[in-house]
Amino acid sequence: GENVEQHPSTLSVQEGDSAVIKCTYSDSASNYFPWYKQELGKRPQLIIDIRSNVGEKKDQRIAVTLNKTAKHFSLHITETQPEDSAVYFCAASMNTGNQFYFGTGTSLTVIP
Amino acid sequence: ETGVTQTPRHLVMGMTNKKSLKCEQHLGHNAMYWYKQSAKKPLELMFVYSLEERVENNSVPSRFSPECPNSSHLFLHLHTLQPEDSALYLCASSQDPQPGNEKLFFGSGTQLSVL
């Protein structure tokens, strides 16, 4: 089955700096890669996703890049703000969409 | 509340108790999921229901029993649990599992403690 690895497990940045979280996956059949943000005590919420036919996608301060050859994808947050502090999860999924394989999460702290 | 609602938010139970977790989605979705979230571990898929039929069961112990009476409601029945079952149990829904519609919407979870 699919194996998704996520790094780093914790990340601290100064407000205004950029943050990058990386994930690798093992199954080349995976073609959908969402990112979820989970604030303390709250539900995970989808923040951005990318499909395998696209190399990069951007939404304001958030961007995701995908390298299918190397089987890795990354989340980039620019101009970080304290409200970006949360746990971020990457995931990989195949065509059917029933099975999402999640990473172990990255706890991001933005220091004011 | 709109979206995906889970009850209770917190549950403490002994190993001999029987309890149920409830999930309700108000999004008109056709697929519902149970996930287990433990510290330092990836989210683990437990069960998937699509159009009220179970389509995935990832080798979950029989002490967890799901029930999906209709496309809006999902239950997880618990009995004779072990302390290692303590975790946050998340319910999620998606429009359907087809490409383009598979985005997951999560509930707030039930924090379960087994004593």
HADDOCK unambig.tbl for C-alpha pairs under 7 A between the chains (distance, minus, plus):
assign (segid A and resid 42 and name CA) (segid B and resid 108 and name CA) 5.73 0.50 0.50
assign (segid A and resid 43 and name CA) (segid B and resid 106 and name CA) 6.00 0.50 0.50
assign (segid A and resid 43 and name CA) (segid B and resid 107 and name CA) 5.87 0.50 0.50
assign (segid A and resid 43 and name CA) (segid B and resid 108 and name CA) 4.44 0.50 0.50
assign (segid A and resid 43 and name CA) (segid B and resid 109 and name CA) 6.89 0.50 0.50
assign (segid A and resid 44 and name CA) (segid B and resid 106 and name CA) 6.12 0.50 0.50
assign (segid A and resid 45 and name CA) (segid B and resid 105 and name CA) 6.86 0.50 0.50
assign (segid A and resid 45 and name CA) (segid B and resid 106 and name CA) 6.89 0.50 0.50
assign (segid A and resid 95 and name CA) (segid B and resid 99 and name CA) 6.25 0.50 0.50
assign (segid A and resid 96 and name CA) (segid B and resid 97 and name CA) 5.71 0.50 0.50
assign (segid A and resid 96 and name CA) (segid B and resid 98 and name CA) 5.87 0.50 0.50
assign (segid A and resid 96 and name CA) (segid B and resid 99 and name CA) 6.89 0.50 0.50
assign (segid A and resid 97 and name CA) (segid B and resid 97 and name CA) 4.67 0.50 0.50
assign (segid A and resid 97 and name CA) (segid B and resid 98 and name CA) 6.16 0.50 0.50
assign (segid A and resid 97 and name CA) (segid B and resid 99 and name CA) 6.59 0.50 0.50
assign (segid A and resid 97 and name CA) (segid B and resid 102 and name CA) 5.55 0.50 0.50
assign (segid A and resid 98 and name CA) (segid B and resid 97 and name CA) 5.47 0.50 0.50
assign (segid A and resid 102 and name CA) (segid B and resid 42 and name CA) 5.41 0.50 0.50
assign (segid A and resid 102 and name CA) (segid B and resid 43 and name CA) 5.74 0.50 0.50
assign (segid A and resid 103 and name CA) (segid B and resid 42 and name CA) 5.24 0.50 0.50
assign (segid A and resid 104 and name CA) (segid B and resid 40 and name CA) 6.22 0.50 0.50
assign (segid A and resid 104 and name CA) (segid B and resid 41 and name CA) 5.17 0.50 0.50
assign (segid A and resid 104 and name CA) (segid B and resid 42 and name CA) 4.16 0.50 0.50
